[in-house]
Amino acid sequence: MPTTQQLQDFTQQVRRDILRMVHAVNSGHPGGSLGCAEFFTCLYQEVMDYSTEFTMDGKNEDLFFLSNGHISPVYYSTLARSGFFPVEELATFRKLDSRLQGHPTTHEDLPGIRIASGSLGQGMSVAIGAAEAKKLNNDDKLVYSLHGDGELQEGQIWEAAMYAAAKKVDNLISTVDVNEKQIDGTTDEVLAMGSLKQKFEAFGWDVLEVKEGNNVEAVLAGLAEAKQRSGKGKPVCVLLYTEMGNGVDFMMHTHAWHGKAPNDEQLASALEQNPATLGDY
């Protein structure tokens, strides 16, 4: 089991990877990726039971589905540094003929990726299907998914949420990255959704909140609680409150870095705030 310091070091290196990957091609989504670095670190370094000997069916192991696929930089960095593919491959992000496309895809056979996730709103449906398949196969492992709070403006999310509760898909843990920002502004400005906790509870889910979503100890505790609540007749929703652009002072408290790459000067400043801990690719 990694120590808190080891998890923090892993998270910091992932943040550094994100910044370098996006800068290198002047394209990508650093804001949400940085905000979810602690979540991905905790999920892959401690919480999930998985094998890096990757198979698409994932029998007898926990599964993860990224629904808000534009935050692929944090996903790719975490997968590489967890042993799914060489860390050096991060240098090919968004380049021609790379397996690391801007949104994850499956036809390149990239270990760790089980669905293409470009269009928003679809990941929960896929996760529900995988969770039901595990039940049919007497596989007691869990299925995790991650969603952006802006993504919840998609109607398919709520159809899926209703179905999961009605069918008692209680081996599913869906996390929502609640940073209250999306590409055009705050979520309240674009399309206010009210209380997400009350909404998911009204749809029949068991809901817990992690108020410090950029604190690895708080994230670990929240995911541990979610696991304890699974298997009791309800799907579990974790509302993870994060800061978009976390770890880089000029990227925080704004939606501006949802999908914008830093220039040379900005990259230097951001990397100075996040020194290498595990070695750069």
N, C-alpha and C positions, 0 to 999 in steps of 0.2 A: 504494500500500500504506500503510495507516494506521500511525502510530507507536505504540509501547507506551503513551505518554501519551494519545494520541487514543482508543485502545481502553479505557483506564481511565476516561477522561472519559465515553465513551459508556456504559460499564457503570454508572457512578455515576448518570447521568441516568436510565437504565432502572430502577435501584433506586428512585430518587425517584418515578418514574412509578408503579411498583408500589404503593408505600406510599400515594400520593395516590388512586389508583384504588380500592383496596380500602377505604380510610377513607371515601371519599365516599359509598359505598353500604352501609357497615358489613357487608360480605360479600366473601368471596373467599379466596384461598389465598396469603398472602404468603410463608410460610416456604420452600417449595420453589422459588417464583419467585425469591426473593432469592438462594438458593443456586445457581441455574443462570444467573444474569445474565452471568457471564463466558463461559460456554459459548455462549449465544445471541449475544453480542457477537462472539465470534471466528468463529462459524459464518457469520453474515450479513455481517460487515464484512470478512472476509478469505478464509475457507475455501471457501465455496460459489460456484459459477458459476451465476448465475441472472439472470432479467430481471424488473424490476418491471412490465413490460407483461404482466401475469399471464394465463396460460391454464391450464386444468385439466389438460391432457395433459402439459405441461411438457417437450415434446420438446427435445432438445439442450440441456438445462440440468439441473443437480443438483436433486434433490428432497429435501424434509425433511418428515417426519411426526412430529408430537407425539403420543405414545401416552398419556402421563399428562396428559390434557387439563385437569385442574384447575389446573395452573400457567399458565393462559391469560394472566394479567397480564404476565408476562415475554415471552410470545410476541407479544401485541398491541403492547406498547411497542417491541419490537425491529422488528417489521414496519413499524410506523408511522415510526419513526426511520430505517428503511432505505429508505423511499420508496414503500411499497406503498399507503398511504392516508394522509390528513391526520392529523398529530399531534393536532390539536384534537379528533379523534373519540374519543380516549382518555377524554375527559370523559363519554362516554355509556356507559362500562363497566357492564354488568349492569342497565342501565335498560330500561324497557319500550320495545319497538320498536327497540332498538339492534342493530346488527350484531355488537357485542362482547358476546356472551353469556358466562355464567359458564364454560361449556365450549364450545370452538370448534364451530361448525356450518357447513354448506356452503350451506344454502338462502337465506342472506342475500347470497350472492355477495361475500363479503369477500375481497379480493385477498390471496393468500398462504396461504389455508386450502384444503386439498384433501380433508380428511376430517373428519367429526364425531368428536370423541374425548372422550367422557364416560365410558363404561364402560371400565374398565382391561383390559389384556391383549391388546388387538386390534391395536394399531399395528404390531407387528412383522409380522403376517400381511399387512397392507396394504402395508407397505414391501417385503416379499418379492415380492408380486404386481407392484408397480411396477418393481422391479429386474429381474424376469424379462421384463416387457414391454419394457424398454429393450434387453435382450439380443436379443429377437425383432425389434426394430426397428433393430438395428445402431446403437444410441445408446450411445456410450461414456461418458456421464456417470454420476455416482454417486447412490445413494439413501442418505439418512441418516435415522435414527430416534432418538428419545429415550424412555427408560423410567425409571420410578422403581424403586428397589430393592425397595420394598414391593410394587410391581406384579408383580414376578417370582414372587410367591406364586400368581399366576394360572396355571392349567394350560395355557391356550392358548399362552402364551409358549413353553413347552417343546416343544409340538407344532411350533410355527413354527420354533424353533431347530433341532430335529431335521431338519425339511424343508429349511431353508436350507443346512445342511451336506450333506445327502444329494444335493441338486440343484446343489451347487457355485455357490451364489448369491454370487459373489465381488465383485459391484459394490455390496454392501450394507455399510454401517458403522452398527452399532447401538451407541449410547452408553447406559450405565446410570448414573443419578445415584445414587451410593452415599453417602447421607447417614446411613444406618442409623437412620432415623426414619420413622414413619408416623402416621396420625391417632390411634391408640390407644396409642402408646408406641414403644419401639425395635423394630426389625425382629426382633431376637433374642427379645424378650419376646413378640411377637405370633406369629411363626412363623419360627423360626430356619432359615436356608437354608445354613449352612456356607460353604465357600469358593466364591464366585461364579466366580472365575478357574478353579478346578478343574472346576466344573460346566460352564461354557461350553466349556472345552477337551475335556471328556469328550463333549460333544455335537458336537464336530468343528469348533469355531470357532478362529480365530486371535485371541488375547486380549492386549491391552496395558492397562497401568494408568497412570493419571495421578493421582499422589498429591496434587498441589496443584491441585485443581479450581477453586479460587477465585483462581488466579494466571493472568493472561491469557497470559503468555509460556509457561507450562507447558501450558496448554490448547492453544495454537497448535502447540507442538511435538508434543503427543500426537496431534492431528488430522492434522498433516502426516505423522507416522509411520503413522497408520492408512491414509491415502491411498496411501502407498508399499507397504503390505502388501496392498492390494486388488488384484484381478485375478490372484490366484495360487491359485485353486481353493478358497478358503475364505471364508466371510463373516467380517467383522472385528467384534469386540466391544471397545469402549473402556469400561473401568471408571473412572469419573470420581469421585474422592473429594471431596465438597463438604461445606460446613457449612450446614445448614438455617438460614435467617434471616441469612445472611452480610451483614455491613455494618451491622447494627443490634445493638448489644451485648445488649440485653435479649431479643432474639428468637433468639439463638444458644444452642447447647448444650441445647436443649429441643425436644420435639415439640409444645409447646403452641400454636405459631403456624402449625401446618399449615393450619388453615382458620379463623383468627380475625382480625378486623380490629382495628387499633389505635384507641383513643379519641383525643380531641383532644390531651390532654397527651402521650400516647405518640407520636402522629404528630409533634408538635412536636420531641420529643427525637430521633426517628428521622431527621427531615429535617435537623436540626442536624448530625447525623453524616454526612449526604449532601447537601452544598450543591449547588445547580443548576450544571451545567457547560454544557449545551446550550440552556438555556431551558425553563421549564415550559410545558406545554400550557395 
